[in-house]
Amino acid sequence: MMSAEIYLQTINWQKRLRREIPILKEICEQKNTTQKQIRILDLGCGPGKHLTELAKYFPKAELVGIDLSSEMIQLAQKLLISFDWAISSQINFHAGDFFSQSPSNFGKFDFIYSLGNSILLMLEDHKPLELFSRINQFLAPNGLLFFQILNNSKPRKGYVPSPICHTQEGDNFYTIKRFDPNLHQNQMEVEFVEVYQKKNRSKPEVKAHKSFWPLISNSEIAKILSSFNLEILETWGSYNKIPFSSSKHDSLLLLAQKRNKNSNFLY
């Protein structure tokens, strides 16, 4: 069955990074100054491609990636070797549960982001209040938080197939994601199907895994963020910064800033 390395080939990384890096870069620029080295944390970093891209733009930044999957972190470290020392020395990857990491071991971050529904994956085993409390512990005063989450008012529904990919041996593989929202239970059932067709076999290998993600209302998100003095600065419906509409967009992109009682917002 598919390894994480093969699965990652089903993602069009060039397209994804072209869509997502500009907004991350723009946010980082608000915190990056000549007087201070910016510290950036990617929650659910996967193979670390976003961090390696950001390192090119911010050569003095310190970047950290955390992911629950040790296999993903191994891939991230493998990818890092292909870059020159200047970039690879900026980035550190850590495998493990974010909730088991000690803030004192990592220090505070000027910018924390979480993309690709990683927030919802972490909420499978933890309450929203727990998660944002934890994030708040890692966020520096006036620090920025940016994340993508499904819009519970217009949740994603249906099937999302990946392109068909090919191995050097002539095998084919692809993935299918099925989204089935249950608005009565405020829950999204996500089925992830892997299909691997070996060259000399008539039947493919098929493996399916179900997850259940909580659908959090936008008002609940705002209430939780406010309880930790996190001020919502922007809400977008896409990475090209179209203003968010709860009736139009299936995802919410949210930018917040941690209030510092002794100064005004810096963004």
N, C-alpha and C positions, 0 to 999 in steps of 0.2 A: 504494500500500500504506500501511498505518497509520504515522502519525508517532508519536513518543513521547507527544505531547500527546493524540492520540486514544486511544492505548492506555491512558493513565492514567484515561480515562473509564470503562474496564471494571472499575475497582477501586472498591469501595464504601468510600470514604475515611472517611466518617462512622462506619461500623461498625468499621473497622480502628482508627481513632484512639481510639474509645471503648473498644476492647479493650486497646490497647497503651499509651496515654499514662499511665493510672493507675500502673502498675508503674514506668515510667520516672520519673514525678514522685516517687514514694515513695523510689526510690533516690537521686535528686538531693537530696532533702530531708536525707538523711544527711550530705551533703557541703557543703551550702549553709549558711554561718554568717555572722553579721554581721561577723566579723573578716576573712573571706576571700571573694573573688569566685570562684565556681565556674566552671571551664572544662570544656566538654562537647564531645565529638567523636562525630559520627555517621558510621560507616564504611558506605559504600554508601547515601548519604542520599537518592538518587532526587530527587524534586521538593522535598524539604526540608520536608514537612508536619509531621513530628514535631518538628523544631527550632523551627518557628514556633509550635507549640503550647506547647512547653516555655518559650519566651521569654516567654509571657504569665504564666507562674507564677513565673519567676525573672528579674525585670527588671534585675538587676545581673549576670547571668551572661554569659559570653562563649561563644558557640556557633559551632562549625565543622562544615561538612559536606563530605565528600569522596566523589566518585563518578567511576567510570571513563568514564561517558557524558557527553560535552560537551553533548549535547542535553538530558539530564536536568538538568544544572546551569543551562543557559539557562532551562529551565522554572522551576527553583527561584528564580533571580534575578528572573524575571518575576513569580512569585507574591509575592516579597518586596516588590515595588514597591507592591502593593495594601495593605500594612500601614502603620501610622503610623511615623514616623521612629524613635520610641523602640524599637520591636521590630526594624525593619530595620537599625538601627545596631549591634545586638547580634550579628548573624549574618553569617558569611562563608562563601562556597561556593567550592570548588576542584575543577576538572575534572582528572582524570588518574589514573594508576596509583598506588595507595597506596604501593607499594614504591619508587617513584621520588621520593616526597616526603621532604624532609629534616627530621628531628625538630628540628633547630636553628632552622628557619624557622617552626615552629609552636609550639614550647614544649611543656610538659608539660600533661596533662589530668587533671582530678580524676575524670572519668567518661567512659568510652568504651563505646559500644554499637553493635551491628550486628544488624539484624533482617532478616526476609524472605529468609533463606538467603543473605544477602550474603557471609557467611563462606565458604560452599561455592563461590560464584562466584569468589572470590579464590583458592581452592585448586585451581582448574582449571589454573593455571600455576605454582603454588608449593607447596612442601611445607608441611605443618602446622607443623613446627618453625620454618620461615622466617617464616610469618605471625605466630605468637604471639611470636616474638622481636622482630618489627617493632612489633607492638602494644605490647609491653613497653617499647620505647624511647620511646613517646609517653605512657606512663602515669606519672603522678606517684607519689611514695611514698605509700602508703596509698590510692592511687587504686582506683576500682572499675571492673570490666569486666563487661558484661552482653551475652550473645549468644544467638541462637536458631540451632539446627543440627538437621539430621535425625537421628533415633535409628537407628543402624545395626542395632539388635537387632529393631526393628519398623518397617522403612522404609515410607514412603508408597508406595502402589501404585494405579495406575488413572488415570482421567481426571478433570480438574477444569475444567469449563467456566465461563466468566464469564457474567454476564447479557448479554442482547442490548442493545446501545446504538444510538442513532439520531442522525444528523446533521440539521442544519436543512434540508439538501437532500433528505432522505428516504432516505438510504443507511443500511444496517444493518451493524453489525460486532460481532464477539465474538472471544474467544480460548479456546483449549483447551490445558491443560497435561497432558502424559502422563508419568507416573512409572513407570519400569520398573527395579526394583532387581536387581542381579546380586551376590548375596552371596558367590559364589565369588571374584569379583574385587574385592569391597568397593567397588562402584561403582554409582552411580545414573545411568541414562540418562534425561534429561529432554528431551522434545520439546515445543517451544513452537509452537503453530499459530495463525496469525492468519487470520481469515476476514472479508473485506470484500465486502459485497453492495451494488453500486450499484443505484440505483432503476430504471434503464431497461435493465439487463442481466440475462439469464437465468442466467448462471453467475457465481458469486462468484470473487473473487480470493483465492487461498489461498497462504500462504507458511509454510513450516515450517523450524524451526531446532533442531538437536540440541546438547545440552550433556552433558558427562559429569562428574558431581560425585563426589568421593571420599566413601566412607562411613567415617567414623572411629569406632573403638570408644570407648565411654565411658572405658574404662581408659586408652587412649592419650591422650585429651584430658586426663585427670587427671594423667598422667605428664608430659606436656609443660608443663602449667600449673605443676606443682610445680617443674620444672627452672628456671623463671623466678621462683620465689618468689611465685607467684600462688596464694593459698589459696582453695579452693572454699568459699563460704559457704552457697549454696543451689542446689538443682537442682529445677526445677519442670517439670511436664508441660503446663502451660497458663499463659496470662497472668493467670488468676485465682488463681494460686499453689497449684494442686493439686500435692502432692508427686510428683516424677517417678517413674514406674514403667517400666522398660525393656521390660516385657511388654505395656504398655497404651498408651503414648503414642508417636506417630510423630515428635514433635519434643522436643528437650531445650532448656530454657531454663536457662542457667547464670549465676550471679553469683559473681564472684571478686574478691579484694582483693590488691593488691600489698603484700607484707610489707615493713614498715619495721623494720629491726633495732633502731632506737633507741626504738620506741614500740609500744604495743599497737594492735590493730585498732580502727578508729574506728567501724565499722559496727555 
